Amino acid sequence: MTGTVPTRTDLAAVRTTTTSGTLPVGTSNVRVLLTRNLRQSGIYVAFVAIVALFAVLTDGVLLSPGNITNIVLQYSYILVLAIGMVIVIIAGHIDLSVGSVVALTGAISAVLVIQRGMPWWVGLVAALAAGVAVGVWHGLWVAYVGIPAFIVTLAGMLLFRGLTLQVLDNISLSPFPPDYQFVASGFLNGLLGGQGYDVFTLLIGAVAVGGYAVGAFRTRSARVSYAQPVESVPLFVTRVVLVGLVVMCFAWQLAHARGLPVVLIILAALVITYGLVTKRTVFGRQIYAIGGNRSAAVLSGVKVRVVNFWIFVNMGALAGVAGVIFSARSNGAQPAAGNMFELDAIAAAFIGGAAVTGGVGTVVGAMVGGLIMAVMSNGMQLMGIDQSMQSVVKGLVLLLAVAFDIYNKRRAAAR
């Protein structure tokens, strides 16, 4: 048997002869399943607990149809930034400039559309192009010159904030035309009718649940075929049903408000796309390899400079998308727009399970981290808590998230 490659039959035999000292395929031990990847499982438990807490503290207002819609609209641009930021962090970098880039891209769009009267789509394209250009600028300095991303993007934060002031000439511009505002404030409602609720929104929710169920089943089947531990069938079905109920409840609330937000469609498309890129493509695996061990990645043939370059180009492009969404949502461009956005995006990535040292993190985790920040902010606003205290709470949550990451590493090393 020496030197032979195990077949699926061999792997099946391994599964059937699993000893009591290992985790069997199809385990029903919830505690083992939760602690097997504490970093990711813990964030979902924390999210549910935080939602439940603020739902009680706000007498249910947090989960009302109108408020859920407002959360989606108000924090969508942070979630877009979090997608790009978690990829940057996985590769072992950081980007401190995204807030300034959001301001600059929105300012460029406003000048073209509001001040010069160009069509709304020209401003949108110009904002995206400006974001890509910023990403190229950062990528060249980080990947090919070799300056640490912290320094490059810190310089970019100052540089692009100054350019924003120059582009706007230190004044605010508004309003955008309705077509431009539709990107961030528009809804798809009444496409399939419905009495007091939007059928189309419910249909999209059902499609999302079906897609999740199929994806979860395929993932479980693949793990079983390679003798990897998975939950038992009853637990698997329970998980899928619970997720489905949560999604359909969310869709039900949206359907009873104003329908399906356009920005939610944009966000869902980005999450699906980047989830596939990070998990199913060579480029995604190379990002994790660079963040996990740069030297090993180089020895494995990964073109580190090229990958790092495109990581920052991607971050710039997503900052452009966030700039369009924020400017459309606020119906204008302001010199101070995007202030502290980079910290919210970084916090979302770390709270969502990204490791400080790189090599660990997921797009879905960053979304959950961003939603935790959104729910806390919205809940504290509904409770009338002072803005200064909200900052204190957010800072403590971020600190605890990083401490939790360090605890997990020490716990794993002690095994």
FENWOUR-V892892 format. One record per helix or strand of 2 or more residues. SS is the DSSP state (alpha for helix, beta for strand). FROM is the first residue (numbers start at 1). TO is the last residue. Records with the same first field share a line. If there is no record, write none. Layout:
BEGIN
SS->FROM-TO + FROM-TO
END
This chain:
BEGIN
alpha->8-16 + 30-36 + 38-57 + 61-63 + 65-90 + 98-115 + 120-145 + 149-168 + 178-185 + 199-225 + 233-255 + 262-280 + 282-292 + 294-299 + 304-330 + 341-351 + 363-382 + 387-413
beta->187-188 + 260-261
END
